[in-house]
Amino acid sequence: MIPAPVPRLAVIVVAAGSGTRLNGGAPKAFVGLDEHTILRHALRGVFAAPRAQVVVVVPAGFEGAALTDAREVAGDRLDLVSVVAGGDTRQSSVAAGLRALWADVDTVLVHDAARALTPPEVFERVIAALDDGADAVIPAVPVVDTIKRVDAAGAIVAAVDRSELAAAQTPQGFRREILAEALTAADADHTDDAALVAAAGHPVITVAGDAASFKITTGPDLDRARSLLAAAPPPAAPAESMPRGPRIGIGTDVHAFGGAGTLWLAGLEWPGEDPLSGHSDGDAVAHAIVDALLAAAGLGDIGTHFGTDRPEFAGAHAEAFLAHTRNLLAEAGWRIGNVSVQVQANRPRFAGRRVESERVLSAALGGAPVSVSATTTDGLGFTGRTEGVAAFATALVVPA
């Protein structure tokens, strides 16, 4: 099977809003429309659109719930999904999403999760305009109500010519570098990303939006969305209902020497060796294995589940990381087939403890076979200068 190419398109789904005006008892994206959340319905439209990396930005503490929603609707695109915590403002949340994009991505759509019923055709129109050379594109619909300009007392000052007005929607599409530069240069908060980019001096064009792409902000909006869902035909079965086969993931990790305490590597303590620096014990081998397993199962990466915001993993050793990863895979319906990992380092010398490390790592993974190899780089690079350790892992997972 030929692997799919890495997408050059990404969708940042902004779902970090508090939802104060909605008063739904949870952050807006996690309020239920029916038996599913607003976020899950929004992601259904995202995954029905052209293939893209998908970064979901949520309030801190809701990363797991967002990943669960994504897992239910992503089908065979789950490996394209990551979840990150947002900031206090929309712009800071979009910036957090941008930082999570892969290097190959050059085109970005920013989509409000609150526009949960946006049809995939809207995504397609925005993408087509970007493909035709536009730097910034938004979907918009005509304003149909009569608009009046009023003063502070509520008195009508003048009528507004609605032929010159349009209501902006999402997804809003941009060249990646243009959006990134506009965020960096911003000296004020803007109500949407198009305004931010326009303020930086870039032209923004429109394509046709859709009436279904309204924003769920208040209780009546929520009622309207629920009514539309109740009247709609049931969605087609997601691709995830198809039989799943084996999947392969790759993970890498690098740590520099210079930490405190004792060196821990490949699940073993190495007395007398210089320790590695890291949030946990700096075990590059264990961390590479974690990334490979999560990638194979489409569950994000090590930063999603073991970030610096997880104090319980500060100073933790391989056993804790690998056991937690094995549990994450089991919850998602996967079991570990086998793992292979190569260490690149001048020190420590693995030959005498290779079998021991394989046994320890395998035990932490519930008995899954683990093979460990080690090599040097003939003096090249930071590992050749004995400045640190690099590890490269490949993992196979199969349906449980």
Sequence and secondary structure as in RCSB ss.txt:
>XXXX:A:sequence
MIPAPVPRLAVIVVAAGSGTRLNGGAPKAFVGLDEHTILRHALRGVFAAPRAQVVVVVPAGFEGAALTDAREVAG
DRLDLVSVVAGGDTRQSSVAAGLRALWADVDTVLVHDAARALTPPEVFERVIAALDDGADAVIPAVPVVDTIKRV
DAAGAIVAAVDRSELAAAQTPQGFRREILAEALTAADADHTDDAALVAAAGHPVITVAGDAASFKITTGPDLDRA
RSLLAAAPPPAAPAESMPRGPRIGIGTDVHAFGGAGTLWLAGLEWPGEDPLSGHSDGDAVAHAIVDALLAAAGLG
DIGTHFGTDRPEFAGAHAEAFLAHTRNLLAEAGWRIGNVSVQVQANRPRFAGRRVESERVLSAALGGAPVSVSAT
TTDGLGFTGRTEGVAAFATALVVPA
>XXXX:A:secstr
       SEEEEEE     TTTT SS GGGSBSSSSBHHHHHHHHHHHSS  EEEEEE TT HHHHHHHHHHH G
GGGGGEEEEE  SSHHHHHHHHHHTS TT  EEEEEETT TT  HHHHHHHHHHHHTT SEEEEEEE  S EEEE
 TTS EEEEE GGG EEE S EEEEHHHHHHHHHH  S  SSHHHHHHHTT   EEEE  GGG    SHHHHHHH
HHHHHHS      GGGS    EEEEEEEEEEB  SS EEETTEEETTS  B SSSS  HHHHHHHHHHHHHHT  
 HHHHH TT GGGTT  HHHHHHHHHHHHHHTTEEEEEEEEEEE SSS  TTTHHHHHHHHHHHTTT  EEEEEE
  TT HHHHTTSEEEEEEEEEEEE 
